[in-house]
């Protein structure tokens, strides 16, 4: 299954238009190229992930066209008090669009999630410069490169300049929306294409950082007349090449999906740790339960200890949460709970360098390497964790004052 997701960033308007046309072509075109996709790939399409921002972007564009002599109202927010950082919610899952994306992935398990963006000329296809996220299965990084270089080669064969990879972001932080896939044994990837933001044709000057380099041997033209149609063509051509490649190698990608999942289950015994424990005897028990529920939202299995248990010299009380590493999404859990180290000698990061959930929430988490922890009696949570509270100090209160 190949999931194409568009316009999480509302001023990046081309993907919505492209995905509508893509759906039509996939449904009606009878060329062998398209038939191969239709036969071998289930295509899932989300034309506009940030639907409110899309409506607002269309409204402001139409206002400018109808009132050329007036200043258009700025598009301050795209969604509910959020703008560009809606693509930095891959860890917190605070937004409805993030939770919808996660729930859809958990339900359908797509092999590839392709997030469509616009910024640089003419088409950047994601691989990253490194340092790469240390908790990912290395297979997925190989798959990023496999797909990207196929697109670059095929677009270059067809005479298209300015298709490149590598020199854009690093591949370290998991806070982006496409980590819904990367953290769950699938492939998360993205494009950046040259977008005008509006439906007008413009003379554009290509930025200086787009010159020829080892990762950009076929650079974009220095000046170009560019329209929404050019942007649509660039995205649609490349993603069709990717889908066709996946259709012709479907068994390979499915086998890798299976293998990454199998390796994740084996992580407890082959790589470690064996588990993460969130002790019950800590001060911030409500915050601990909330963190557990966030992990569960991401598909991570969480158990609760049935009675006191020990792991080597560590003792934990009954009721402690146990996140076992012998589960399909162990890498995502380990990624979120472990402590990150970004080497001072590494290049300047594209985004966050650390994100440890326990530290962010002031919740105690314990990394347990002793495989004996997996034998402790515990029960899988089947609903969200909750903490029973009580109110004391006054026998018959008439009013409650809550500090919020």
Secondary structure per residue as TSV (DSSP state, phi and psi in degrees):
chain	resnum	aa	ss	phi	psi
A	1	X	-	360.0	133.7
A	2	X	E	-118.0	115.7
A	3	X	E	-105.2	115.7
A	4	X	E	-102.0	123.9
A	5	X	E	-123.5	126.5
A	6	X	E	-115.6	158.0
A	7	X	-	50.2	51.3
A	8	X	S	-69.0	-30.0
A	9	X	S	-101.1	110.2
A	10	X	T	-61.6	-37.9
A	11	X	T	-69.0	-9.1
A	12	X	-	-92.9	88.1
A	13	X	-	-91.6	-13.7
A	14	X	H	-69.9	-33.2
A	15	X	H	-65.4	-33.3
A	16	X	H	-60.8	-45.0
A	17	X	H	-66.9	-42.8
A	18	X	H	-63.9	-43.2
A	19	X	H	-68.5	-31.0
A	20	X	H	-64.8	-43.9
A	21	X	H	-68.1	-37.9
A	22	X	H	-59.9	-44.5
A	23	X	H	-59.5	-41.7
A	24	X	H	-64.5	-45.2
A	25	X	H	-64.3	-42.9
A	26	X	H	-64.1	-30.8
A	27	X	H	-83.3	-27.3
A	28	X	H	-118.2	-26.5
A	29	X	-	-73.3	141.1
A	30	X	-	-114.4	19.6
A	31	X	S	-70.8	152.5
A	32	X	H	-57.0	-33.5
A	33	X	H	-60.4	-49.5
A	34	X	H	-73.8	-36.7
A	35	X	H	-59.6	-36.3
A	36	X	H	-62.8	-40.2
A	37	X	H	-65.3	-46.9
A	38	X	H	-62.6	-33.8
A	39	X	H	-77.0	-35.5
A	40	X	H	-114.2	-9.2
A	41	X	-	-130.6	131.9
A	42	X	-	-88.4	119.9
A	43	X	E	-103.1	122.8
A	44	X	E	-107.7	129.9
A	45	X	E	-125.1	127.8
A	46	X	E	-117.2	99.2
A	47	X	S	-63.9	-38.0
A	48	X	-	-142.1	107.3
A	49	X	S	-72.1	-41.0
A	50	X	S	-94.8	82.6
A	51	X	H	-68.6	-37.6
A	52	X	H	-65.7	-42.0
A	53	X	H	-64.7	-35.5
A	54	X	H	-61.6	-46.5
A	55	X	H	-59.7	-43.0
A	56	X	H	-67.8	-36.6
A	57	X	H	-64.7	-42.6
A	58	X	H	-63.3	-41.8
A	59	X	H	-62.4	-45.4
A	60	X	H	-67.9	-35.4
A	61	X	H	-64.8	-46.6
A	62	X	H	-63.6	-34.1
A	63	X	H	-64.3	-43.2
A	64	X	H	-62.5	-41.4
A	65	X	H	-66.2	-38.0
A	66	X	H	-80.7	-21.1
A	67	X	-	-132.7	69.0
A	68	X	T	-64.3	-20.1
A	69	X	T	-96.5	1.9
A	70	X	S	-112.8	151.2
A	71	X	-	-75.3	128.2
A	72	X	-	-76.9	145.8
A	73	X	-	-63.0	135.3
A	74	X	-	-71.1	147.7
A	75	X	-	-89.6	81.7
A	76	X	-	-69.7	-49.2
A	77	X	-	-118.2	146.0
A	78	X	S	-96.3	-50.5
A	79	X	S	-106.1	-148.6
A	80	X	S	-81.5	93.7
A	81	X	S	58.9	40.7
A	82	X	-	-147.0	146.7
A	83	X	S	-129.2	-118.8
A	84	X	G	-59.7	-28.2
A	85	X	G	-73.5	1.5
A	86	X	G	-63.2	-17.0
A	87	X	G	-97.3	21.6
A	88	X	G	-124.4	26.1
A	89	X	-	-109.2	17.8
A	90	X	T	-69.4	-15.4
A	91	X	T	-102.2	-43.1
A	92	X	T	-81.4	-27.4
A	93	X	-	51.9	43.5
A	94	X	-	-82.3	-23.9
A	95	X	S	-97.2	150.6
A	96	X	H	-61.4	-39.0
A	97	X	H	-64.4	-34.7
A	98	X	H	-67.2	-45.4
A	99	X	H	-66.7	-37.4
A	100	X	H	-63.5	-42.1
A	101	X	H	-62.7	-43.6
A	102	X	H	-65.7	-46.2
A	103	X	H	-63.1	-37.9
A	104	X	H	-65.8	-41.2
A	105	X	H	-62.3	-46.7
A	106	X	H	-61.1	-32.7
A	107	X	H	-76.3	-41.4
A	108	X	H	-103.7	-21.7
A	109	X	-	53.3	56.4
A	110	X	-	-64.2	147.9
A	111	X	S	-71.9	-34.3
A	112	X	E	-135.9	135.0
A	113	X	E	-115.9	120.9
A	114	X	E	-115.9	111.2
A	115	X	E	-96.9	127.6
A	116	X	E	-105.3	122.9
A	117	X	E	-129.8	171.3
A	118	X	E	-141.1	130.8
A	119	X	-	-166.3	-50.3
A	120	X	S	-113.0	155.4
A	121	X	S	-84.8	154.0
A	122	X	S	-88.2	-35.9
A	123	X	E	-149.3	117.1
A	124	X	E	-99.6	128.8
A	125	X	E	-113.3	131.4
A	126	X	-	-75.9	133.2
A	127	X	-	-137.1	-40.2
A	128	X	-	96.4	156.6
A	129	X	-	-97.0	-13.3
A	130	X	S	79.5	165.4
A	131	X	-	-66.2	138.2
A	132	X	-	-83.8	154.3
A	133	X	-	-55.3	122.1
A	134	X	T	-74.5	-12.4
A	135	X	T	-94.7	-10.4
A	136	X	S	-72.5	150.2
A	137	X	-	-67.5	127.8
A	138	X	H	-56.4	-22.4
A	139	X	H	-58.6	-39.1
A	140	X	H	-68.2	-32.6
A	141	X	H	-67.6	-38.6
A	142	X	H	-61.3	-38.4
A	143	X	H	-68.7	-35.3
A	144	X	H	-55.3	-48.4
A	145	X	H	-68.0	-39.7
A	146	X	H	-57.5	-49.9
A	147	X	H	-69.3	-42.6
A	148	X	H	-63.5	-46.6
A	149	X	H	-72.4	-25.1
A	150	X	H	-64.8	-46.0
A	151	X	H	-62.3	-43.7
A	152	X	H	-62.1	-47.0
A	153	X	H	-61.7	-46.3
A	154	X	H	-70.0	-38.3
A	155	X	H	-67.9	-38.7
A	156	X	H	-65.7	-40.1
A	157	X	H	-56.4	-31.6
A	158	X	T	-91.2	10.7
A	159	X	T	81.7	19.4
A	160	X	-	-93.6	119.5
A	161	X	-	-83.5	165.4
A	162	X	-	73.4	28.3
A	163	X	E	-107.6	123.9
A	164	X	E	-154.9	179.0
A	165	X	-	-148.8	-172.0
A	166	X	S	76.7	-68.1
A	167	X	S	-83.7	53.9
A	168	X	S	-129.9	-64.0
A	169	X	-	-125.4	176.7
A	170	X	-	-96.2	-38.5
A	171	X	S	98.4	18.5
A	172	X	-	-94.9	-60.4
A	173	X	-	-78.3	142.1
A	174	X	-	-99.3	26.7
A	175	X	-	-87.4	-0.8
A	176	X	S	-85.8	159.2
A	177	X	T	-64.3	-33.1
A	178	X	T	-72.5	-5.4
A	179	X	H	-73.5	-9.4
A	180	X	H	-51.6	-36.9
A	181	X	H	-87.6	-49.6
A	182	X	H	-59.5	-32.8
A	183	X	T	-82.6	0.5
A	184	X	T	-132.0	37.8
A	185	X	T	69.4	11.1
A	186	X	S	-107.4	-169.5
A	187	X	E	-113.2	119.5
A	188	X	E	-106.7	129.3
A	189	X	E	-147.5	168.1
A	190	X	E	-151.1	159.7
A	191	X	E	-109.7	153.8
A	192	X	E	-125.3	119.0
A	193	X	E	-117.0	167.8
A	194	X	-	-80.5	106.6
A	195	X	-	-118.0	142.8
A	196	X	-	-84.3	-17.9
A	197	X	S	83.6	-20.3
A	198	X	S	-132.9	173.4
A	199	X	S	-91.4	29.8
A	200	X	-	-108.4	154.7
A	201	X	-	-91.8	134.3
A	202	X	E	-137.1	153.4
A	203	X	E	-84.5	120.6
A	204	X	E	-118.4	140.3
A	205	X	E	-102.5	127.7
A	206	X	-	-76.2	134.4
A	207	X	-	-59.7	154.9
A	208	X	G	-65.0	-25.8
A	209	X	G	-75.1	7.1
A	210	X	G	-101.9	22.6
A	211	X	S	-73.3	171.6
A	212	X	-	-63.2	137.7
A	213	X	B	-152.2	174.3
A	214	X	T	-62.1	-31.1
A	215	X	T	-94.5	0.3
A	216	X	B	-139.3	63.7
A	217	X	S	-71.1	-15.7
A	218	X	S	-123.5	74.3
A	219	X	-	-70.5	164.7
A	220	X	-	-69.0	160.2
A	221	X	-	-67.0	146.4
A	222	X	S	-67.8	-32.4
A	223	X	E	-134.6	145.5
A	224	X	E	-155.4	146.3
A	225	X	E	-89.3	116.3
A	226	X	E	-124.3	138.4
A	227	X	-	-133.8	173.2
A	228	X	H	-59.1	-34.3
A	229	X	H	-63.0	-40.5
A	230	X	H	-61.4	-43.2
A	231	X	H	-62.4	-46.0
A	232	X	H	-60.1	-46.2
A	233	X	H	-60.1	-42.8
A	234	X	H	-63.1	-49.1
A	235	X	H	-63.2	-46.8
A	236	X	H	-66.6	-41.3
A	237	X	H	-61.9	-46.5
A	238	X	H	-67.8	-43.6
A	239	X	H	-70.0	-30.9
A	240	X	H	-66.9	-39.1
A	241	X	H	-62.0	-40.1
A	242	X	H	-65.5	-45.7
A	243	X	H	-63.2	-39.7
A	244	X	H	-65.7	-39.7
A	245	X	H	-62.6	-42.2
A	246	X	H	-65.1	-39.8
A	247	X	H	-63.1	-36.2
A	248	X	H	-79.9	-11.9
A	249	X	T	-129.3	35.6
A	250	X	H	-60.2	-40.1
A	251	X	H	-65.9	-36.0
A	252	X	H	-63.5	-46.9
A	253	X	H	-70.4	-37.4
A	254	X	H	-66.9	-38.8
A	255	X	H	-64.7	-40.7
A	256	X	H	-64.5	-39.0
A	257	X	H	-59.6	-45.6
A	258	X	H	-63.4	-44.0
A	259	X	H	-66.2	-41.8
A	260	X	H	-63.0	-38.9
A	261	X	H	-65.7	-42.5
A	262	X	H	-63.3	-42.7
A	263	X	H	-66.1	-31.5
A	264	X	H	-66.6	-41.6
A	265	X	H	-64.8	-33.9
A	266	X	T	-82.3	-2.2
A	267	X	H	-59.2	-37.2
A	268	X	H	-60.0	-35.8
A	269	X	H	-99.6	-29.7
A	270	X	H	-92.4	-32.6
A	271	X	T	-122.8	-39.1
A	272	X	S	83.5	166.7
A	273	X	-	-70.0	175.5
A	274	X	S	-78.3	-34.2
A	275	X	E	-167.1	165.7
A	276	X	E	-114.6	135.2
A	277	X	E	-114.9	133.4
A	278	X	E	-110.1	99.1
A	279	X	-	-61.9	145.9
A	280	X	S	-74.7	-27.0
A	281	X	S	-91.3	62.0
A	282	X	S	-129.7	162.8
A	283	X	S	-68.9	-43.6
A	284	X	-	-94.6	65.0
A	285	X	H	-69.8	-32.8
A	286	X	H	-69.0	-42.3
A	287	X	H	-65.1	-36.6
A	288	X	H	-62.7	-43.5
A	289	X	H	-63.9	-39.2
A	290	X	H	-64.7	-39.1
A	291	X	H	-65.8	-40.1
A	292	X	H	-60.6	-40.9
A	293	X	H	-68.2	-32.3
A	294	X	H	-63.9	-44.0
A	295	X	H	-61.0	-41.6
A	296	X	H	-65.5	-36.5
A	297	X	H	-58.7	-32.5
A	298	X	T	-84.5	6.9
A	299	X	T	88.2	3.7
A	300	X	-	-76.9	134.4
A	301	X	-	-80.4	130.0
A	302	X	-	-126.0	132.2
A	303	X	E	-107.9	163.5
A	304	X	E	-122.7	132.4
A	305	X	E	-66.2	131.2
A	306	X	S	-75.5	-26.9
A	307	X	S	-155.7	174.4
A	308	X	-	-55.9	145.5
A	309	X	E	-149.6	164.9
A	310	X	E	-127.4	152.4
A	311	X	E	-136.7	102.9
A	312	X	T	55.0	-118.8
A	313	X	T	-94.1	10.5
A	314	X	E	-104.6	135.6
A	315	X	E	-118.7	138.5
A	316	X	E	-131.7	141.1
A	317	X	-	-80.9	161.6
A	318	X	T	-57.4	147.1
A	319	X	T	91.4	-8.7
A	320	X	-	-65.6	145.6
A	321	X	E	-85.3	138.2
A	322	X	E	-124.2	121.0
A	323	X	E	-104.0	99.6
A	324	X	E	-73.5	146.4
A	325	X	S	-97.0	7.8
A	326	X	S	-100.9	55.9
A	327	X	S	-140.5	161.0
A	328	X	T	-60.0	-31.8
A	329	X	T	-108.4	34.0
A	330	X	H	-61.6	-35.2
A	331	X	H	-66.9	-38.5
A	332	X	H	-64.3	-43.8
A	333	X	H	-63.4	-46.0
A	334	X	H	-63.4	-38.8
A	335	X	H	-59.9	-39.8
A	336	X	H	-81.9	-30.7
A	337	X	H	-95.3	-24.0
A	338	X	S	-74.0	168.7
A	339	X	-	-98.4	127.8
A	340	X	-	-87.6	147.9
A	341	X	-	-129.6	113.3
A	342	X	-	-101.4	112.1
A	343	X	-	-59.7	134.6
A	344	X	T	-64.5	-19.7
A	345	X	T	-89.2	-5.5
A	346	X	S	-72.7	159.5
A	347	X	-	-61.4	161.5
A	348	X	-	-56.7	129.0
A	349	X	-	-70.9	152.6
A	350	X	S	-72.4	-32.3
A	351	X	S	-148.0	-143.5
A	352	X	-	-61.4	148.3
A	353	X	S	-102.0	-21.5
A	354	X	-	-146.9	155.6
A	355	X	-	-158.1	22.4
A	356	X	-	-55.2	117.3
A	357	X	H	-63.5	-40.3
A	358	X	H	-60.0	-45.0
A	359	X	H	-67.6	-39.9
A	360	X	H	-62.9	-33.2
A	361	X	H	-104.2	3.0
A	362	X	T	56.3	43.6
A	363	X	-	-114.3	134.0
A	364	X	-	-75.4	127.1
A	365	X	-	-128.0	143.8
A	366	X	E	-124.3	123.9
A	367	X	E	-83.2	121.0
A	368	X	E	-115.2	118.4
A	369	X	-	-91.5	-20.8
A	370	X	-	-66.8	116.2
A	371	X	G	-66.8	-15.1
A	372	X	G	-62.4	-21.0
A	373	X	G	-60.6	-26.8
A	374	X	G	-71.0	-14.6
A	375	X	G	-93.3	-5.3
A	376	X	S	-66.0	142.8
A	377	X	-	-67.3	125.1
A	378	X	E	-153.5	159.7
A	379	X	E	-125.8	133.4
A	380	X	E	-68.6	131.4
A	381	X	-	-69.7	131.1
A	382	X	-	-111.5	-1.8
A	383	X	S	-148.3	169.3
A	384	X	-	-59.6	145.4
A	385	X	-	-70.9	146.9
A	386	X	-	-144.5	159.7
A	387	X	-	-122.8	125.3
A	388	X	-	-75.0	132.4
A	389	X	-	-116.5	172.5
A	390	X	-	-152.0	160.3
A	391	X	-	-119.3	125.3
A	392	X	-	-129.5	176.5
A	393	X	S	100.9	-29.0
A	394	X	-	-130.2	129.3
A	395	X	S	-74.0	-41.3
A	396	X	S	-135.9	73.6
A	397	X	-	-68.8	148.7
A	398	X	S	-105.0	-21.4
A	399	X	-	-144.5	143.8
A	400	X	-	-113.5	130.2
A	401	X	-	-109.6	115.8
A	402	X	-	-109.0	121.2
A	403	X	-	-78.7	113.0
A	404	X	-	-128.0	360.0
